[in-house]
Amino acid sequence: MEAPGGPALTFRALHPTFGAECYGIDFSQPVPEETISDIRAAMARYGVLVFRRTQLDDAGHITFARQFGELDTSTVITMPWAKHRLAPHKELTDVGNIDNKGRLIPKHSMAFQGGRANGLFHVDCSFHARRAGYSILRAHQLPPKGTGGGTMFADTRTAYDDLEDLIKKDMDGYVLCHSSMHSKKIAAPDYTPFDIIKADEFSMIRQSEPVIKRLLQHASQDKYTFTVDWEDAGDLVIWDNTCVMHRACGGSFQGQYIRDMRRATVYDDSSSAWGLDALPRTVYWP
């Protein structure tokens, strides 16, 4: 393998079926389109790429992300009276554990409880009409080493390939509705003290839960996963939401140390990007 900073991209596999560290990019200079094409090809193979010590700032992060396609700005969700901590960079989603004044978010707060959903395996922005393609996450400030804060990834391509044919056939034609609130309720069940939806009106939802649980348990087996340990500020990870899941690993840093992470999200531009929202359908409301 060539040394980091060499004339060509080189890769070190992180798992037998997916994930690699990538070397050979000088992020202090504009990244050539030929290199972007090479990264795309590597993403098709690995699904997750890790770049160490990029030294990118917010503006450079956005410029790099834009080279992969249109950026999703709708994930920057704030109340009308709340200031976006990363303003004016509306292209960056704030996934840190600090508030607008740089203070740690308390573990007892509603913001922390809602964020616990990030500890469940998921893909970014699946609840949007147009789904996410690449997520490009950068470490701005990290907690001390040994206090946790890693990100775990799951290879859903291989997990699907390994499913029994009967299960694949049984799933053919299934439609999954994605909600931004469902995972928050699972991760923090005490967030709301009552059920808004009556079970008898949504029996199909209840029937689907064992299927979803079985698939998630299958895809999150150890043989399909690996964890990226963030080492230095400037570390950057790209993953393809159409072929991997991810989750935040947590750790003793929570409530004690800052973990300031910033994400740019590139829209999927494939023929499946809009899901069933691109098709006529009947929607039933309670």
C-alpha positions in Angstrom: 0.0 0.0 0.0 1.3 3.5 -0.9 1.9 5.9 1.9 -0.8 8.5 2.7 -0.5 11.5 0.5 0.9 9.5 -2.4 0.0 10.1 -6.1 -3.0 7.8 -6.1 -5.9 6.8 -3.9 -5.1 3.8 -1.7 -7.4 1.8 0.6 -7.2 -0.2 3.7 -10.2 -2.5 4.2 -11.9 -2.3 7.6 -14.2 -5.3 7.2 -14.3 -8.4 4.9 -17.3 -7.1 2.9 -17.4 -3.3 3.3 -15.7 -0.2 4.6 -12.2 1.2 4.1 -9.8 3.9 5.1 -8.8 6.0 2.1 -5.5 7.8 1.6 -4.0 10.0 -1.1 -6.1 13.2 -1.0 -4.7 16.6 -0.3 -7.7 18.4 1.1 -5.8 21.7 1.3 -6.4 21.9 -2.5 -9.6 21.6 -4.6 -10.2 18.0 -5.1 -10.0 17.2 -8.8 -13.1 15.7 -10.5 -11.0 12.7 -11.5 -10.5 12.0 -7.8 -14.2 12.5 -7.1 -14.9 9.9 -9.7 -12.5 7.5 -8.0 -14.2 8.1 -4.7 -17.5 7.3 -6.2 -16.2 4.1 -7.6 -14.7 3.2 -4.2 -18.1 4.0 -2.5 -19.8 1.6 -4.8 -17.4 -1.1 -3.6 -17.0 -0.2 0.1 -20.1 1.8 1.0 -18.2 3.5 3.8 -14.9 5.5 3.4 -12.9 7.0 6.2 -10.5 10.0 5.7 -8.2 10.9 8.5 -7.1 14.4 9.5 -8.5 16.3 6.5 -8.2 19.7 8.3 -11.4 20.8 6.5 -13.3 23.7 7.9 -17.1 24.2 7.5 -16.7 25.9 4.1 -14.3 23.3 2.8 -16.6 20.6 4.0 -19.5 22.0 2.1 -17.4 22.6 -1.1 -16.2 19.0 -1.0 -19.7 17.6 -0.4 -21.2 19.6 -3.3 -18.9 17.8 -5.7 -21.0 14.7 -5.1 -24.4 16.3 -5.9 -27.2 18.4 -4.6 -27.1 19.0 -0.9 -30.1 18.5 1.4 -30.7 21.7 3.5 -34.1 20.6 4.9 -32.4 18.6 7.6 -31.3 21.8 9.4 -34.4 21.8 11.6 -34.7 24.7 14.1 -37.6 26.6 15.6 -38.3 30.0 14.1 -36.8 31.7 17.2 -33.8 29.4 17.4 -30.5 30.2 15.8 -28.8 27.5 13.8 -25.5 26.9 15.6 -23.6 26.4 12.4 -25.0 29.5 10.6 -24.6 30.7 8.0 -23.8 27.1 6.8 -27.4 25.9 6.2 -25.9 22.9 4.3 -24.5 21.4 7.5 -26.6 19.5 10.0 -25.6 19.9 13.6 -25.2 16.5 15.2 -23.1 17.7 18.1 -24.0 17.5 21.8 -23.8 21.3 22.5 -26.3 24.1 22.3 -26.1 27.4 20.5 -24.0 28.9 23.2 -21.5 26.0 23.2 -22.8 24.4 26.4 -23.1 20.7 26.8 -26.6 19.4 26.4 -27.7 17.9 29.8 -28.6 14.2 29.8 -31.9 15.0 31.4 -33.0 17.4 28.7 -35.6 16.8 26.0 -32.9 17.5 23.4 -30.7 14.7 24.7 -33.6 12.3 25.1 -34.7 12.9 21.5 -31.2 12.4 20.3 -31.0 8.9 21.8 -32.7 7.6 18.6 -29.3 8.1 17.0 -28.1 5.1 19.0 -30.5 2.9 16.9 -29.4 1.6 13.5 -30.9 3.9 10.9 -30.3 5.6 7.6 -30.3 9.4 7.4 -33.3 11.4 6.2 -35.3 8.3 5.2 -38.5 10.2 6.3 -38.0 12.8 3.5 -39.8 12.6 0.2 -36.4 12.4 -1.5 -34.0 10.1 0.3 -30.4 10.7 1.2 -27.5 9.3 -0.8 -24.2 10.1 0.8 -23.8 11.3 4.3 -20.5 13.2 4.9 -19.8 13.5 8.6 -16.8 15.4 10.0 -15.4 15.7 13.5 -14.9 19.3 14.6 -14.1 18.6 18.3 -13.8 15.2 19.9 -14.1 13.9 23.5 -11.0 12.4 25.1 -9.9 9.1 23.7 -11.3 6.1 25.6 -14.6 7.8 26.4 -16.5 6.4 23.4 -18.3 8.3 20.6 -17.6 5.9 17.8 -20.0 5.2 14.9 -21.0 1.7 14.0 -22.0 0.7 10.5 -23.9 -2.3 9.1 -23.6 -3.8 5.7 -27.2 -4.2 4.5 -26.2 -5.4 1.0 -24.5 -8.5 2.3 -27.2 -8.9 5.0 -29.9 -9.0 2.2 -27.9 -11.3 0.1 -27.6 -13.7 3.0 -31.4 -13.8 3.7 -33.2 -17.0 2.9 -34.9 -16.9 -0.5 -38.3 -17.6 1.2 -37.9 -14.4 3.3 -36.9 -12.4 0.2 -40.0 -13.7 -1.6 -42.2 -12.9 1.3 -41.0 -9.3 1.5 -41.5 -8.7 -2.2 -44.0 -5.8 -2.6 -43.7 -4.7 1.1 -43.9 -0.9 1.6 -42.3 0.7 4.6 -43.4 4.1 5.8 -40.6 6.1 7.5 -41.3 8.4 10.4 -38.8 10.8 12.0 -40.6 10.4 15.4 -41.0 6.6 15.5 -37.3 5.9 16.3 -37.3 8.7 18.9 -40.2 7.1 20.8 -38.4 3.7 20.7 -35.2 5.1 22.0 -36.8 7.3 24.6 -40.1 5.7 25.6 -40.6 8.1 28.5 -40.5 11.1 26.0 -44.3 11.0 25.8 -46.5 9.3 28.4 -49.3 8.2 26.1 -50.0 6.6 22.7 -51.5 8.9 20.2 -52.4 6.1 17.8 -55.0 3.5 18.6 -53.8 0.0 17.9 -57.1 -1.3 16.5 -57.1 1.3 13.8 -53.5 0.5 12.7 -53.4 -3.3 13.0 -51.2 -3.5 10.0 -48.6 -1.4 11.7 -48.6 -3.7 14.7 -48.3 -6.7 12.4 -45.3 -5.2 10.6 -43.3 -4.7 13.8 -42.1 -8.3 14.1 -41.0 -8.3 10.5 -39.0 -5.0 10.9 -37.5 -6.3 14.2 -36.4 -9.6 12.6 -34.7 -7.8 9.6 -32.9 -5.3 11.9 -31.7 -8.1 14.1 -30.4 -10.0 11.1 -28.7 -7.0 9.5 -27.0 -5.9 12.8 -25.3 -9.1 13.5 -21.6 -8.8 14.4 -20.6 -10.3 11.1 -22.2 -7.4 9.2 -20.8 -4.6 11.3 -17.7 -2.6 12.2 -17.1 0.5 14.3 -15.2 3.7 13.2 -13.3 5.2 16.1 -12.9 8.9 15.6 -9.3 9.8 16.3 -8.7 13.4 15.5 -10.6 16.6 14.7 -10.8 16.7 10.9 -11.5 13.0 10.5 -14.3 12.6 7.9 -16.5 9.6 7.0 -18.6 9.2 3.9 -21.3 6.5 3.8 -23.9 5.6 1.3 -27.3 5.5 3.0 -28.7 3.3 0.3 -26.5 0.3 1.2 -25.4 0.7 4.9 -27.0 1.6 8.2 -25.3 3.4 11.0 -25.7 4.3 14.7 -24.0 6.4 17.3 -22.2 4.2 19.9 -22.5 6.5 22.9 -20.0 6.3 25.8 -18.9 7.9 29.1 -18.3 11.2 27.3 -22.1 11.9 27.3 -22.9 14.7 29.6 -19.2 15.3 30.3 -17.3 16.2 27.2 -18.0 17.9 23.9 -18.5 15.8 20.8 -19.0 18.4 18.0 -20.0 16.6 14.7 -21.2 18.2 11.5 -22.8 16.5 8.5 -23.4 17.4 4.9 -26.1 15.2 3.2 -26.1 14.6 -0.5 -29.4 13.7 -2.1 -29.7 10.4 -3.8 -29.9 10.9 -7.6 -30.9 7.3 -8.5 -34.2 6.3 -10.1 -35.4 5.2 -6.6 -34.6 8.5 -4.9 -38.2 9.6 -4.5 -39.5 6.2 -3.4 -43.3 5.8 -3.7 -43.9 9.5 -3.4 -43.2 9.7 -7.1 -46.2 7.4 -7.8 -49.9 8.0 -7.4 -51.3 6.3 -4.3 -54.0 6.5 -1.7 -53.1 7.7 1.8 -55.3 6.8 4.7 -55.3 9.2 7.7 -56.8 8.4 11.1 
